[in-house]
């Protein structure tokens, strides 16, 4: 482990967690947005390791696409004695390239991915994890 047993008061992360295995965007590295088929390839190990590196009274703030399972993230954190709240919830426009790369297509994410006319949007938020 690169950080051994170090603990931090504040952990910030913006991990690639878009649900796709193949996405090429002009001007971006191939890994820029890819989070694996379910979007959780990097997010799950990050969340699973938080308790080990979060200092007492500390918090972790990270971006979270709601359409990849915010409740799954909450359950994992609660199993470690951490709580999760969300803030700064918003919607973001998904480009046609990103929409075409969605593992489950634009209709496969309940109300967290939706269309308004020809435009597709996804719900995103900041997730804040702290000791319960």
NUBA-773789 format. One record per residue (C-alpha): chain; x, y, z; residue number from 1; residue in three letters. Coordinates in steps of 0.02 Angstrom, whole numbers, padded with zeros to 5 digits. Layout:
// residues N
<atom><chain>A</chain><c1>X</c1><c2>Y</c2><c3>Z</c3><n>NUM</n><res>ALA</res></atom>
...
// end
This chain:
// residues 132
<atom><chain>A</chain><c1>00000</c1><c2>00000</c2><c3>00000</c3><n>1</n><res>UNK</res></atom>
<atom><chain>A</chain><c1>00071</c1><c2>00169</c2><c3>-00047</c3><n>2</n><res>UNK</res></atom>
<atom><chain>A</chain><c1>00010</c1><c2>00253</c2><c3>00114</c3><n>3</n><res>UNK</res></atom>
<atom><chain>A</chain><c1>00042</c1><c2>00113</c2><c3>00237</c3><n>4</n><res>UNK</res></atom>
<atom><chain>A</chain><c1>-00051</c1><c2>00151</c2><c3>00397</c3><n>5</n><res>UNK</res></atom>
<atom><chain>A</chain><c1>-00061</c1><c2>00340</c2><c3>00370</c3><n>6</n><res>UNK</res></atom>
<atom><chain>A</chain><c1>-00224</c1><c2>00424</c2><c3>00417</c3><n>7</n><res>UNK</res></atom>
<atom><chain>A</chain><c1>-00289</c1><c2>00588</c2><c3>00348</c3><n>8</n><res>UNK</res></atom>
<atom><chain>A</chain><c1>-00409</c1><c2>00721</c2><c3>00411</c3><n>9</n><res>UNK</res></atom>
<atom><chain>A</chain><c1>-00469</c1><c2>00756</c2><c3>00235</c3><n>10</n><res>UNK</res></atom>
<atom><chain>A</chain><c1>-00471</c1><c2>00643</c2><c3>00082</c3><n>11</n><res>UNK</res></atom>
<atom><chain>A</chain><c1>-00527</c1><c2>00713</c2><c3>-00086</c3><n>12</n><res>UNK</res></atom>
<atom><chain>A</chain><c1>-00557</c1><c2>00608</c2><c3>-00242</c3><n>13</n><res>UNK</res></atom>
<atom><chain>A</chain><c1>-00627</c1><c2>00625</c2><c3>-00417</c3><n>14</n><res>UNK</res></atom>
<atom><chain>A</chain><c1>-00609</c1><c2>00448</c2><c3>-00482</c3><n>15</n><res>UNK</res></atom>
<atom><chain>A</chain><c1>-00657</c1><c2>00386</c2><c3>-00656</c3><n>16</n><res>UNK</res></atom>
<atom><chain>A</chain><c1>-00824</c1><c2>00302</c2><c3>-00625</c3><n>17</n><res>UNK</res></atom>
<atom><chain>A</chain><c1>-00927</c1><c2>00316</c2><c3>-00783</c3><n>18</n><res>UNK</res></atom>
<atom><chain>A</chain><c1>-01008</c1><c2>00147</c2><c3>-00821</c3><n>19</n><res>UNK</res></atom>
<atom><chain>A</chain><c1>-00917</c1><c2>00097</c2><c3>-00980</c3><n>20</n><res>UNK</res></atom>
<atom><chain>A</chain><c1>-00775</c1><c2>-00013</c2><c3>-01038</c3><n>21</n><res>UNK</res></atom>
<atom><chain>A</chain><c1>-00742</c1><c2>00077</c2><c3>-01201</c3><n>22</n><res>UNK</res></atom>
<atom><chain>A</chain><c1>-00745</c1><c2>00265</c2><c3>-01218</c3><n>23</n><res>UNK</res></atom>
<atom><chain>A</chain><c1>-00635</c1><c2>00372</c2><c3>-01327</c3><n>24</n><res>UNK</res></atom>
<atom><chain>A</chain><c1>-00657</c1><c2>00559</c2><c3>-01305</c3><n>25</n><res>UNK</res></atom>
<atom><chain>A</chain><c1>-00557</c1><c2>00684</c2><c3>-01407</c3><n>26</n><res>UNK</res></atom>
<atom><chain>A</chain><c1>-00418</c1><c2>00763</c2><c3>-01303</c3><n>27</n><res>UNK</res></atom>
<atom><chain>A</chain><c1>-00436</c1><c2>00640</c2><c3>-01158</c3><n>28</n><res>UNK</res></atom>
<atom><chain>A</chain><c1>-00338</c1><c2>00488</c2><c3>-01105</c3><n>29</n><res>UNK</res></atom>
<atom><chain>A</chain><c1>-00432</c1><c2>00324</c2><c3>-01133</c3><n>30</n><res>UNK</res></atom>
<atom><chain>A</chain><c1>-00442</c1><c2>00300</c2><c3>-00944</c3><n>31</n><res>UNK</res></atom>
<atom><chain>A</chain><c1>-00512</c1><c2>00474</c2><c3>-00912</c3><n>32</n><res>UNK</res></atom>
<atom><chain>A</chain><c1>-00690</c1><c2>00422</c2><c3>-00879</c3><n>33</n><res>UNK</res></atom>
<atom><chain>A</chain><c1>-00694</c1><c2>00232</c2><c3>-00885</c3><n>34</n><res>UNK</res></atom>
<atom><chain>A</chain><c1>-00750</c1><c2>00150</c2><c3>-00725</c3><n>35</n><res>UNK</res></atom>
<atom><chain>A</chain><c1>-00783</c1><c2>-00024</c2><c3>-00792</c3><n>36</n><res>UNK</res></atom>
<atom><chain>A</chain><c1>-00948</c1><c2>-00101</c2><c3>-00843</c3><n>37</n><res>UNK</res></atom>
<atom><chain>A</chain><c1>-01036</c1><c2>-00048</c2><c3>-00683</c3><n>38</n><res>UNK</res></atom>
<atom><chain>A</chain><c1>-00932</c1><c2>00110</c2><c3>-00654</c3><n>39</n><res>UNK</res></atom>
<atom><chain>A</chain><c1>-00863</c1><c2>00044</c2><c3>-00490</c3><n>40</n><res>UNK</res></atom>
<atom><chain>A</chain><c1>-00692</c1><c2>-00027</c2><c3>-00538</c3><n>41</n><res>UNK</res></atom>
<atom><chain>A</chain><c1>-00597</c1><c2>00112</c2><c3>-00447</c3><n>42</n><res>UNK</res></atom>
<atom><chain>A</chain><c1>-00736</c1><c2>00177</c2><c3>-00335</c3><n>43</n><res>UNK</res></atom>
<atom><chain>A</chain><c1>-00761</c1><c2>00015</c2><c3>-00238</c3><n>44</n><res>UNK</res></atom>
<atom><chain>A</chain><c1>-00578</c1><c2>-00008</c2><c3>-00185</c3><n>45</n><res>UNK</res></atom>
<atom><chain>A</chain><c1>-00572</c1><c2>00176</c2><c3>-00136</c3><n>46</n><res>UNK</res></atom>
<atom><chain>A</chain><c1>-00730</c1><c2>00163</c2><c3>-00029</c3><n>47</n><res>UNK</res></atom>
<atom><chain>A</chain><c1>-00675</c1><c2>-00004</c2><c3>00045</c3><n>48</n><res>UNK</res></atom>
<atom><chain>A</chain><c1>-00510</c1><c2>00073</c2><c3>00103</c3><n>49</n><res>UNK</res></atom>
<atom><chain>A</chain><c1>-00578</c1><c2>00234</c2><c3>00179</c3><n>50</n><res>UNK</res></atom>
<atom><chain>A</chain><c1>-00595</c1><c2>00174</c2><c3>00358</c3><n>51</n><res>UNK</res></atom>
<atom><chain>A</chain><c1>-00413</c1><c2>00121</c2><c3>00355</c3><n>52</n><res>UNK</res></atom>
<atom><chain>A</chain><c1>-00352</c1><c2>00294</c2><c3>00306</c3><n>53</n><res>UNK</res></atom>
<atom><chain>A</chain><c1>-00479</c1><c2>00416</c2><c3>00377</c3><n>54</n><res>UNK</res></atom>
<atom><chain>A</chain><c1>-00425</c1><c2>00495</c2><c3>00542</c3><n>55</n><res>UNK</res></atom>
<atom><chain>A</chain><c1>-00548</c1><c2>00506</c2><c3>00686</c3><n>56</n><res>UNK</res></atom>
<atom><chain>A</chain><c1>-00657</c1><c2>00657</c2><c3>00652</c3><n>57</n><res>UNK</res></atom>
<atom><chain>A</chain><c1>-00598</c1><c2>00662</c2><c3>00471</c3><n>58</n><res>UNK</res></atom>
<atom><chain>A</chain><c1>-00699</c1><c2>00664</c2><c3>00312</c3><n>59</n><res>UNK</res></atom>
<atom><chain>A</chain><c1>-00684</c1><c2>00606</c2><c3>00133</c3><n>60</n><res>UNK</res></atom>
<atom><chain>A</chain><c1>-00764</c1><c2>00705</c2><c3>-00007</c3><n>61</n><res>UNK</res></atom>
<atom><chain>A</chain><c1>-00779</c1><c2>00626</c2><c3>-00178</c3><n>62</n><res>UNK</res></atom>
<atom><chain>A</chain><c1>-00879</c1><c2>00642</c2><c3>-00337</c3><n>63</n><res>UNK</res></atom>
<atom><chain>A</chain><c1>-01013</c1><c2>00512</c2><c3>-00365</c3><n>64</n><res>UNK</res></atom>
<atom><chain>A</chain><c1>-01120</c1><c2>00476</c2><c3>-00516</c3><n>65</n><res>UNK</res></atom>
<atom><chain>A</chain><c1>-01287</c1><c2>00434</c2><c3>-00435</c3><n>66</n><res>UNK</res></atom>
<atom><chain>A</chain><c1>-01327</c1><c2>00317</c2><c3>-00578</c3><n>67</n><res>UNK</res></atom>
<atom><chain>A</chain><c1>-01196</c1><c2>00191</c2><c3>-00522</c3><n>68</n><res>UNK</res></atom>
<atom><chain>A</chain><c1>-01275</c1><c2>00155</c2><c3>-00353</c3><n>69</n><res>UNK</res></atom>
<atom><chain>A</chain><c1>-01259</c1><c2>00281</c2><c3>-00213</c3><n>70</n><res>UNK</res></atom>
<atom><chain>A</chain><c1>-01347</c1><c2>00160</c2><c3>-00096</c3><n>71</n><res>UNK</res></atom>
<atom><chain>A</chain><c1>-01216</c1><c2>00026</c2><c3>-00132</c3><n>72</n><res>UNK</res></atom>
<atom><chain>A</chain><c1>-01083</c1><c2>00152</c2><c3>-00081</c3><n>73</n><res>UNK</res></atom>
<atom><chain>A</chain><c1>-01182</c1><c2>00196</c2><c3>00076</c3><n>74</n><res>UNK</res></atom>
<atom><chain>A</chain><c1>-01196</c1><c2>00012</c2><c3>00127</c3><n>75</n><res>UNK</res></atom>
<atom><chain>A</chain><c1>-01010</c1><c2>-00016</c2><c3>00105</c3><n>76</n><res>UNK</res></atom>
<atom><chain>A</chain><c1>-00967</c1><c2>00136</c2><c3>00211</c3><n>77</n><res>UNK</res></atom>
<atom><chain>A</chain><c1>-01092</c1><c2>00091</c2><c3>00347</c3><n>78</n><res>UNK</res></atom>
<atom><chain>A</chain><c1>-01016</c1><c2>-00083</c2><c3>00359</c3><n>79</n><res>UNK</res></atom>
<atom><chain>A</chain><c1>-00853</c1><c2>00006</c2><c3>00405</c3><n>80</n><res>UNK</res></atom>
<atom><chain>A</chain><c1>-00932</c1><c2>00119</c2><c3>00536</c3><n>81</n><res>UNK</res></atom>
<atom><chain>A</chain><c1>-00939</c1><c2>00269</c2><c3>00420</c3><n>82</n><res>UNK</res></atom>
<atom><chain>A</chain><c1>-01088</c1><c2>00372</c2><c3>00367</c3><n>83</n><res>UNK</res></atom>
<atom><chain>A</chain><c1>-01126</c1><c2>00449</c2><c3>00198</c3><n>84</n><res>UNK</res></atom>
<atom><chain>A</chain><c1>-01216</c1><c2>00608</c2><c3>00153</c3><n>85</n><res>UNK</res></atom>
<atom><chain>A</chain><c1>-01229</c1><c2>00691</c2><c3>-00015</c3><n>86</n><res>UNK</res></atom>
<atom><chain>A</chain><c1>-01222</c1><c2>00874</c2><c3>-00060</c3><n>87</n><res>UNK</res></atom>
<atom><chain>A</chain><c1>-01206</c1><c2>00985</c2><c3>-00211</c3><n>88</n><res>UNK</res></atom>
<atom><chain>A</chain><c1>-01319</c1><c2>00873</c2><c3>-00313</c3><n>89</n><res>UNK</res></atom>
<atom><chain>A</chain><c1>-01337</c1><c2>00925</c2><c3>-00493</c3><n>90</n><res>UNK</res></atom>
<atom><chain>A</chain><c1>-01366</c1><c2>00859</c2><c3>-00667</c3><n>91</n><res>UNK</res></atom>
<atom><chain>A</chain><c1>-01236</c1><c2>00854</c2><c3>-00804</c3><n>92</n><res>UNK</res></atom>
<atom><chain>A</chain><c1>-01258</c1><c2>00843</c2><c3>-00990</c3><n>93</n><res>UNK</res></atom>
<atom><chain>A</chain><c1>-01194</c1><c2>00679</c2><c3>-01063</c3><n>94</n><res>UNK</res></atom>
<atom><chain>A</chain><c1>-01121</c1><c2>00699</c2><c3>-01236</c3><n>95</n><res>UNK</res></atom>
<atom><chain>A</chain><c1>-01183</c1><c2>00583</c2><c3>-01373</c3><n>96</n><res>UNK</res></atom>
<atom><chain>A</chain><c1>-01015</c1><c2>00492</c2><c3>-01365</c3><n>97</n><res>UNK</res></atom>
<atom><chain>A</chain><c1>-01037</c1><c2>00459</c2><c3>-01179</c3><n>98</n><res>UNK</res></atom>
<atom><chain>A</chain><c1>-01219</c1><c2>00409</c2><c3>-01201</c3><n>99</n><res>UNK</res></atom>
<atom><chain>A</chain><c1>-01171</c1><c2>00283</c2><c3>-01335</c3><n>100</n><res>UNK</res></atom>
<atom><chain>A</chain><c1>-01039</c1><c2>00210</c2><c3>-01218</c3><n>101</n><res>UNK</res></atom>
<atom><chain>A</chain><c1>-01155</c1><c2>00183</c2><c3>-01067</c3><n>102</n><res>UNK</res></atom>
<atom><chain>A</chain><c1>-01150</c1><c2>-00001</c2><c3>-01021</c3><n>103</n><res>UNK</res></atom>
<atom><chain>A</chain><c1>-01339</c1><c2>-00012</c2><c3>-00997</c3><n>104</n><res>UNK</res></atom>
<atom><chain>A</chain><c1>-01387</c1><c2>00119</c2><c3>-01126</c3><n>105</n><res>UNK</res></atom>
<atom><chain>A</chain><c1>-01471</c1><c2>00282</c2><c3>-01080</c3><n>106</n><res>UNK</res></atom>
<atom><chain>A</chain><c1>-01629</c1><c2>00197</c2><c3>-01016</c3><n>107</n><res>UNK</res></atom>
<atom><chain>A</chain><c1>-01542</c1><c2>00076</c2><c3>-00898</c3><n>108</n><res>UNK</res></atom>
<atom><chain>A</chain><c1>-01515</c1><c2>00188</c2><c3>-00746</c3><n>109</n><res>UNK</res></atom>
<atom><chain>A</chain><c1>-01690</c1><c2>00224</c2><c3>-00678</c3><n>110</n><res>UNK</res></atom>
<atom><chain>A</chain><c1>-01717</c1><c2>00411</c2><c3>-00658</c3><n>111</n><res>UNK</res></atom>
<atom><chain>A</chain><c1>-01532</c1><c2>00451</c2><c3>-00632</c3><n>112</n><res>UNK</res></atom>
<atom><chain>A</chain><c1>-01502</c1><c2>00459</c2><c3>-00820</c3><n>113</n><res>UNK</res></atom>
<atom><chain>A</chain><c1>-01641</c1><c2>00543</c2><c3>-00918</c3><n>114</n><res>UNK</res></atom>
<atom><chain>A</chain><c1>-01678</c1><c2>00629</c2><c3>-01082</c3><n>115</n><res>UNK</res></atom>
<atom><chain>A</chain><c1>-01752</c1><c2>00799</c2><c3>-01114</c3><n>116</n><res>UNK</res></atom>
<atom><chain>A</chain><c1>-01786</c1><c2>00806</c2><c3>-01299</c3><n>117</n><res>UNK</res></atom>
<atom><chain>A</chain><c1>-01628</c1><c2>00752</c2><c3>-01389</c3><n>118</n><res>UNK</res></atom>
<atom><chain>A</chain><c1>-01516</c1><c2>00786</c2><c3>-01237</c3><n>119</n><res>UNK</res></atom>
<atom><chain>A</chain><c1>-01469</c1><c2>00659</c2><c3>-01104</c3><n>120</n><res>UNK</res></atom>
<atom><chain>A</chain><c1>-01422</c1><c2>00705</c2><c3>-00926</c3><n>121</n><res>UNK</res></atom>
<atom><chain>A</chain><c1>-01353</c1><c2>00612</c2><c3>-00775</c3><n>122</n><res>UNK</res></atom>
<atom><chain>A</chain><c1>-01372</c1><c2>00649</c2><c3>-00591</c3><n>123</n><res>UNK</res></atom>
<atom><chain>A</chain><c1>-01210</c1><c2>00676</c2><c3>-00496</c3><n>124</n><res>UNK</res></atom>
<atom><chain>A</chain><c1>-01164</c1><c2>00734</c2><c3>-00323</c3><n>125</n><res>UNK</res></atom>
<atom><chain>A</chain><c1>-01025</c1><c2>00757</c2><c3>-00198</c3><n>126</n><res>UNK</res></atom>
<atom><chain>A</chain><c1>-01022</c1><c2>00616</c2><c3>-00073</c3><n>127</n><res>UNK</res></atom>
<atom><chain>A</chain><c1>-00958</c1><c2>00652</c2><c3>00102</c3><n>128</n><res>UNK</res></atom>
<atom><chain>A</chain><c1>-00903</c1><c2>00506</c2><c3>00210</c3><n>129</n><res>UNK</res></atom>
<atom><chain>A</chain><c1>-00864</c1><c2>00528</c2><c3>00394</c3><n>130</n><res>UNK</res></atom>
<atom><chain>A</chain><c1>-00860</c1><c2>00427</c2><c3>00553</c3><n>131</n><res>UNK</res></atom>
<atom><chain>A</chain><c1>-01037</c1><c2>00386</c2><c3>00612</c3><n>132</n><res>UNK</res></atom>
// end
